[in-house]
Amino acid sequence: MTVRHRQHPLPPKAATAATVLTVVEAIDLALARALADDDSVVVLGEDVGRNGGVFRATAGLRERFGPRRVVDTPLAENLIAGVAVGMATQGLKPVAEIQFMGFIFAALEHLISHAARMRNRTRGRLTCPLTLRTPFGGGIHAPEHHSESVEALLTHIPGLKVVALSSPQTAYGLLLAAIRDPDPVIVLEPERLYRSVKAPVHDDGRALPLGQCLTWRQGDDVTLVSWGAMVQDCLAAADRLARDGIAAEVIDVASLRPLDMDTIADAVRASGRCVIVHEACRSGGFGAEIAARLGEECFAELRAPVIRITAPDVIVPYARLEPLYLPGSDAIVAAAQQLMAA
C-alpha cells in the first residue's frame, strides 16, 4: 500500500492544554468562546437560556453572558429564523437553534427566500452572518420529527452553506467557522454523537476551514466517504477491514456546501473504489450528488461502480425499529469487500 500524505484534519496542537470533551460539551465551549470574543454574537432559540437547551448544548451561557445575549424564544421556528435574519442584517451575528431537524421546515421560508439571497439581493450591500444549529439524524430512539436527516434539501439552495459535525474537534472548529462567516451557515449536529464520542479539544479559538474535507484515515484500497455520525461507523468499518488486509481511506465531507470535491476525487482516483455512506434515505440523498460527480470526473479511474450505503426510503421508525433503519459498519464492510472482489 502506498500512503499518500494529506493534511491532518485538526490544527496543530496549541500551547493551551486540551480538555477531553463530548461533542455537546465542545459545542457549548465554542459558543462560549464566540460570545466572549465578539459582542455582536447572540444565541437564541427554544429553551437555550434558562434550561441550557434540550441537549444541554447551551448550558451555563445565560448565567455567564446574560439574557440579552442568550435569548429564550417562543416555540415558533418561523419566528426564530425571521428574527435571526433581521438581527444578521443589522450588525449582529445570531446563532439560532432549531431544536430538532424535523422542525426546520417552518424556518425554510426565511432561510431560502431571505437569508440565502440577501447578499445577491442587495448586490453585496448587506450580508447575512446567520448561524443556524440543529440536531439531526437518528440513534436516540426518538419519534420521527426528532430523527430527520434532510440535509440534501438544504444543499440544493444557492447562498446557504451547510456543515455536518462528526467529532468534538469538528464541533468546536466548524461551529466557530460558521459563526465568523459573513453568510448564512447551517450547522448539523448528529444527535447520537452528542455524548457517545469524546476527544481532546483545545479552547484556542481556532476555526476549521469551511469548504474542506477532512481525511481521518489513509488507505489506497477503498475510499469511504461520509459525514455526521456515519463517519464514526466508517472508522469502525475501516478498523475491521484492516484486519483483513484492506486499507480504507475515511473522508469526512464535513462541508456539504461548499463541497470539496477535489479531496474526494483525488482519493478515489488513487483507490479506484468508493463507498458513500449517509443515514438519510436513498432517493435524492446528497450521496447521489457525490456519486454523479465522481462519474463525471473519475470514470476512467474507477475499478468498480460507486456504492451508496443509506437508509431506506421510508419515514424514520420509532424506538426498537430504528436499528433496522440506520445503516452501520456491517453494511459498509460488506460493500467494501464487494468492491475489492469486483
N, C-alpha and C positions, 0 to 999 in steps of 0.2 A: 504494500500500500504506500502510495506517495502522499505525504502530508503537505498540504498547502497552508501556508501561514496566513492567517487572517487576523484582523484587528479583534482583540478580545472585546466582548460586549460591554464590559464595565470599564469605567475610567480608572486610571492608575490610583493605587492606594494613596489616600491623603494623609497628612500629618495627624489629623484628628483620629481618635480611637473609634473603631467600629463597634456598633451595638447589634447584637443578634435580634432581629425583629421578624414578626409576621408581616404578611402583606398589608393587613389593615393597620398595623402599627406604623409601617413605612408611609402609608398614605397620610395618616394623622401627622407624622413628623414633617412630611413635605408641605402640608397645608400650614403647619405652624411656622415653618421656615419662610414660606411665601408671605404670610401675614406679617411676620416680623420684619422682613426685608423691604416690603412695599406697602405703604399706607393706602394705596388705591385698591388693594385686593380685598374683596368682600366675599364671604362664604354665605350661601343661602340655600334653603331647602326645608323639606318637611322633617321636623324633629332634629335638625342638625345642631341646635343650640342647647337647650336645657337637657335633652336626653342624649346628646352626643351621637345622634344618628342611629338608624335601625341596626347597623352592624358595628356601631361604636367607632366609626372612622373619623368622627369629629370630636371625640371625647376630650373634654378639657379646654377646647378652643374658646368657647364663650366666656368661661371664667377668666381666661388669660387676656383675651382681646376685647371683650365687652359685647353687648347685644347690638351695637351699631355695625360691628364688623362680622359678626356671626349671627345671622338673622333666621329665626324660625318663620316659616311661611304657612299659609293655609294649605289644605290638601287639594291643590289645584296645579297640575303640571303646566297647563296653558299659561297660568299666571306666572309661575316660576320662570318659564322661558321668556315670556314677554317682558317681565321686569328686568331679567338679566340682559336682554338685548338693549333695553333703554339705558341701563347702567353702563354697558360697554360702549355705547356711542357718546356718552357724556363724561368720559375720562376715568371711569372705574374699570377694574378687572374682576368681574364677578366669576365666582366658582360655584355654579349651581349644581345641586344634586337632584337627580330623579331617582326615587327610592328603589325602583326595580325597572329593568329594561322594558318589561311588559307594560309599563305606564308611560313610556316615552311618546306614544302615538299622539297624545293630546298636545305635546310640545312641538311636533313636527311642523306645524303651520309657521311658527315663529322661526324655527331653525332653518327651514327650507326657503321660505318666502322673504325673510328679512336678514337673519344672521349671515347666511351663506352669500347673500347678494349685496351686502352693504358696501363693500369696497368697490365693486363694479358699478353699483347704482349711483354712487356719489363720485365716480371717477377718481377714487383714491382720497377724497377729502375726508371721509370717515372710514374707520376700520371698526371691527367688532371683536375685541380681545376677550371673548367669552369662552370659558371652560365649562363643559357640562360633564359631570361624572355620573356614571350609572353602573350598578352591579349587573352582570349578565351571566347567562349560562346556568346549567343545572348542577346537580350534585348535593343539594341540601334538602331534597325530598319535599320541596315546596309546591304549592298549587301552580297551575300553568302560567299565570301572569308574572310569577316570580322567578321563572327559569328560562326566559326567552334568549335567543341568540339571533338577532335580526340585523347584524352588522352590515350585511350586504345592502340593505335599504339605505343606510347612511353613506356607504362608499359610492353610491350612484349619484350623489349630489355634489356638483361642482361648487367649490367655495368652502366646503366643510373638510376639516382634517379629522382623521379617525385613528386612534391608537388603542392597543389592547395590552394590558399588563399581564405578566406571566411569572413574576417573582418579586420579592421585596425590593431588590435593587432597581428593577424596571419601574416598580410602583413609585419609588422616590424620584428617580431621574426623569421619567416620561411625564409625570404629573407636573413637576417643576417646569419642564419644557413647554407643556401645554399652557400653563398659566402665563408664561412670559411671551408666548407667541402673539403677534398682533391680530391674528384672525381666529375664528371660532374653531375649537378643538373638542371633539367628543372623546372622553376617556372611558374605556370599557374595563370594568374591574371584575374578574372571574370570582364568583361567589365561593366556589368550593376551595379556592386557594387562600381565602382571607386569613384563615388560621391553620391551615394544613401544611404550609411551607414556611420555613424560617431560614434566614441568611444574614450575614453581617452587612450592615448599611452604615456608611459614613455620612453624617449630617454636615456635609461640607458645602451645600448649596449648589452642587454641580449637576447640571441637567444632562440627560442623554439626548442626542440629536433626533429630531423628528425626521421622518423620511429615510430611515436607515434600518435595514435588517440587522439582527444580532445573531451571530453564529455561536451556539453554546457548545457544540461538539463537532470535531472534524472527522471526515471519513470519505473515501473515494469510491465506495461500492454502491451506495444508495443515498439519496438525499431525502430527508424527512422535513417537510415544510408545514408549519403550523403557527398558531397564535393563541393567546389566552391560556386557559387551563390545560389545553391539549398539548402545549409544549412540554409540560411535565410528563404526560403519557408518552410523548415521543422520546424523551430522555430515558424513561424506563424501558421502552422498547429497544433503544439503541444499546443499553446495557445487556439485554438478553441476546440481541443479535451478535454482539461482540463475542459472547461465549461460543457462538457457532462460527466464528471467524469472519463475520460480515461487519465491515466498518461503515457505520451510518453517520452521515453528517446531519446535525439537527439545526435547522434555521428557524428562528423566531421572527416572523414577519414584523411584529411589534407595531409598525406604522402601516396600516392598511391603505391609508390615503394621506399623503402621497406614498406610493408604493415603490420600494427599492427593488426594481426588477433585475437590476444588474447583478446584485449579490446572488439572487436565486438562480438566474440564468448561468452565471459562471460555475456555480456548484453543480448544476445539472449537466452542463457540458462536460465536466470532469467525471461525473459518475455515470451518466447516461441513463439513470433511473431515478424516478421521483415518485414519492407518496405525499399527497397533500391531505392534511388532517384538519377537520373542524367539526364542532359539535352542533353547528346549525344544520338544518335539514338540507338535503342534497340539491334539489332543483333550484337553480338561481343563486346558489351559495357563492361566496367570494372565492372559494377554491376553483370554481369553474373559470373565473377570470384569469387566475394564475395559470391554470392548465392551458387555456386558449393562447395566452401569450407565450408560454413555453413551446406550444406547437408552432407559433409564428416565428419564434426567434431561435429555437434549438432543435428543430425537427430532425435535421441531419445527424445530430449527435445523440439522439435518443436510441437506446438499445431495446426499449420496450415501451408500450404506451404508458402514459401517466395514469396513476391510480388515485382515486379520491376515496378517503375513508370519512364518512359523515354519519350524521343521524338520519333516520328515515323521514320521509315526507309526511309526518303526522304531527299533531299537537303534542307538546311535551307532556308525557304522562305523569301521574302523581304517585309519590311515595314508592311502593315496592316495585312498580313497573319501570321506574326511572333508570335503574342499572341496565335494563334490557334496551333502553333507548339510546343511551350515551355510548359512543364508540370508546374503545380503550386500547391498551397496549397489545392485547391478544390479536386484535384485528390489524394493528399496524405491523406487528411481527409477521403475520401471515402474508400481508401484502408485499412486504419487503422480500420475503422468501420466494414468493411467486415471481417477482421481478428478477431475482437472481437466477431463477430456473428458466427464464424465458430465453 
